Amino acid sequence: KETMKKIFLYILLSFGLFAGCKKDEILVDGQRPEERLTETVAKYADILTGSPYGWKAYLYPDGGGGFSFYLNFDKENNVSMYADIDPDAAAESFSSTYRIKALQNPTLSFDTYNYMHILADPDPSTFGGVAGWGVYSDFEFSLDKVVGDSVKLTGKLLGSKMVLVKATQAEQKLYNEQGLLNSINASVDYIFANSNLFILLGSTNKVQTTIDVNNKVFSLTWEKAGAINTTSTGFAFRLTGIVLKDPLFYNGKKITELT
């Protein structure tokens, strides 16, 4: 009986130590994980609705290419937007709803159909892409971090990358006056009017430049030591031209956008 009593006491002590350790593990700065997550969700809600002139957004789907949006969030969970997915979307504002949810991490969800959902539409007749997947784009994103005037996000399902950048009052005015559509038209007209585009980057060597407006891919091609070199990345239209998903490099020169 004495042995059984000792075993029972050891078991109780073990449970007590385990419970004490768990309590220490889940408390950080006196807060439980769910409390910290709720606080973070509130912080991001304030950030998104706190940009007085909205956000420029650049979305790069897992399927390649890139797309730009102008987003304006209000405190009633409404979001209005323009997009460079087609001329109508660039010219006409569309409103839907959004939510910031506390899942494993803070999540921004566009929860009613809008321009962003068109990219993920499973019917290829809507926007092309692959049956069942569209262009492999997301409309629900983890809110990863804030860097200066930008917010970095990652798609929850397919890992699409998106960055939001605070818009200025002048930019908001341009979006509302079909500035994105005008930029797309000017860029596309220039590209189709000049079939052999090239750039010079600190030398006399011409670097062939290809801007695929259908697949939203920007490429540089050049010859070096008898070999042909090509580097490419996705791009999105913006008010002043195009912005690249990733910088491209040639002879130490970095290209991030074209105006």
CORLINFEN-V326987 format. One record per backbone hydrogen bond with DSSP energy under -1.0 kcal/mol. CO is the residue of the C=O (numbers start at 1). NH is the residue of the N-H. Records with the same first field share a line. If there is no record, write none. Layout:
CO->NH  NH
//
This chain:
1->5
2->6
3->7
4->8
5->9
6->10
7->11
8->12
9->13
10->14
11->15
12->16
13->17
14->18
15->19
16->20
17->21
18->22
19->23
20->24
21->25
22->26
28->31
31->28
32->36
33->37
34->38
35->39
36->40
37->41
38->42
39->43
40->44
41->45
42->46
43->47
44->48
45->49
51->54
54->167
55->71
56->165
57->69
58->163
59->67
60->161
61->64
67->59
68->84
69->57
70->82
71->55
72->80
74->77
77->98
78->74
79->96
80->72
81->94
82->70
86->90
87->91
88->92
89->83
94->81
96->79
99->109
101->103  107
105->103
106->143
107->101
108->141
109->99  111
114->118
118->121
119->135
122->132
123->126
124->128
130->133  134
133->136
134->130
136->62
139->110
140->156
141->108
142->154
145->152
147->150
149->166
150->147
151->164
152->144  145
153->162
154->142
160->155
161->60
162->153
163->58
164->151
165->56
168->172
169->173
170->174
171->175
172->176
174->179
175->178
178->182
179->183
180->184
181->185
182->186
183->187
184->188
185->189
186->190
187->191
188->192
189->193
197->209
199->207
207->199
208->221
210->219
211->213
212->216  217
216->235
217->212
218->233
219->210
220->231
221->208
222->229
224->227
227->224
229->222
231->220
233->218
234->245
236->243
238->241
241->238
242->258
243->236
248->255
250->253
253->250
255->248
256->244
258->242
//
